[in-house]
Amino acid sequence: MSLATGPWPWWLLFSCGIRLVEGQDYCPKKCVCRSLEVSCSGLLNYPLDMPLTTRQLILKENNITYLPAINLGLLNDLVYLDCSFNKITEIMDYTFVGVHKLLYLDLSFNNITYISPYSFTMLHNLVILNISNNPYLMDIDRYTLANNTALRQLDLSHTALETLPVKTINHLVNLKILHLNGNPWKCNCSLVDFTVYLIVTNIEYPDNVNATCKGPPELEGWPLTLVGNPLRYMCLIHLHRGDYTFLFMVGFLIFAAGIIAAWITGMCAVLCEVIHRKAEGTFMGQYDFSYDDSSDSEDLSYKLKLMDDELYGSVHTHFV
């Protein structure tokens, strides 16, 4: 009897079922399991044999560098996850795809440099998110929190964030507390929408005195929650040195164009005058007005009369 048709597959299925049931009461090494709570210490990697019924997982103060999406996704009932004080460097796509019931997530005090826009996509019920004290985190994509509309508390303090797109948080209608202190905020025009949003919302900003601008020099030390109006004036109304240079160049070009147009107009007028005088001189040259002192005045009168008659005849012929 072959293994494919014999009792082996049934035995294997039976063994896996027993192992799965036993796994409910199994506690990983270096972990302490209490009811539905698991707390681990001294780990270098995420424990692969975590009880599937775990609802609260505390991995605080370990040396974990990576969270495996497959293994973490098996904890379908997980609602609380503390991964603070580890060495996690990246949060990749769909890391938390299976833990859709998660309410609390703490990723603080790590070495996170990158958070994928799809890291928290499946965390529709997430209420508290803490990614503070990640000194190498310089950017958060505008879509990172797109599906986390249930968020009530967000901690972005003590990172390397210099700017933040307002669309990253302006859709979080349930957000009540936002931590922004301890970041090197650059209060330039790219931050104007975000700072204005901080003014018009009812969000609470704990320790907002330390959430200040680090640049430019004229706004250094301004609280981030108060700099919105000065920054809007600077970016939308106030002219910078480059703006004055641009306006000067435009004015100079208009002035130069006016000078050139005036010169061309003057040249055209002079040419017309010259042409007119030449034509008039040619017409007058048909008649000899040169005479000396001995010339007879009657002869001059006769010539003038002839010229008048010819002019009258030309005009009459033209109109007829």
C-alpha positions, 0 to 999 in steps of 0.5 A: 500500500502506497503512502498516498493511499494508506493510513499515513496521511490520516495519521499525519493529519491526526498528529497535526491536530494534536499538535495544534491543540497542544499548542494552545497550552504551549509557552515558547522558550524565554516567555511567560504565559498567563492565561491569554497574555504572553511576555517574552525577554532575551529574544533575538528573533520573534518566537515561532511557536506562539500560542494561537489564543494569545490576546496580549503579546509583550515583546518589550526589551528584546533584540528582535530586528524583524516581525514575520507577517506569516507567524504574527498573522496566526494570532487572530485574537491579538488585541495588544502588541508591545514591540518597544525597545527592540532593534526593528529597522523596517515595517514591511507590507502587510506585516500585520495582515492577520491581526485585524483585531489589534487595538494597541500597537507600540513600536517605540524605541526601535531603529525604524527607518522605513514604514511601508504605506501598506504596513497598517492596511488591515488594522481597521480597529487600531486605537493607539499607535506609538512609533515614537523614539525612532531616531532614523525615521525621516518620512511617513507616507501619506497613505500609511494611515489611510485605513486606520480611521479608528485611531484615537492616539498617535505618537510621532514624537522624538523621530527624525521627521522634518515634515508631514503631509497633512493628508497623512492625518486629516482623515483621522476623524477620531484622533484625540491625542497627537504627540509631535514633540522632539522632532526637527520640524522644518517650518517651510512652505511644505509644512504650511497645510499641516500647521494650519490644520493643527490650528483648526482642529480640536486635537490635543497636543501633549508637550506642545511647548517642545514641538517647535520649529528647527528652521528656518532661522526666522521661525526657529523656536516657534511652537508647531501648533502656533506657527500656521498663520506666520508660515501661511503669510510667509508662503502665500503673501510675503515675497522672498528675495527670489520673488523680488529678483523675478519681478525686477527681471520682468519689469526690466524686460517690459521696459526694454521692450517699450524702448525698442518699440519706441525706437522702431516707431521713431525710425518708421516715422523718420523713414516716412518723412524722408520718403514723403519729402523725396516724393515732394521734391520729385514733384516740385522738380518738374517745374523750374523755380530757379531764377535770378534777380533779373528774371521777370516776375511775370514769368514766375507768376505764369509758372505758378499758374501752370502748376496750379492748373495741373494740380487742379486737373489731377484732382478733378480727374481723380474724383471724376 
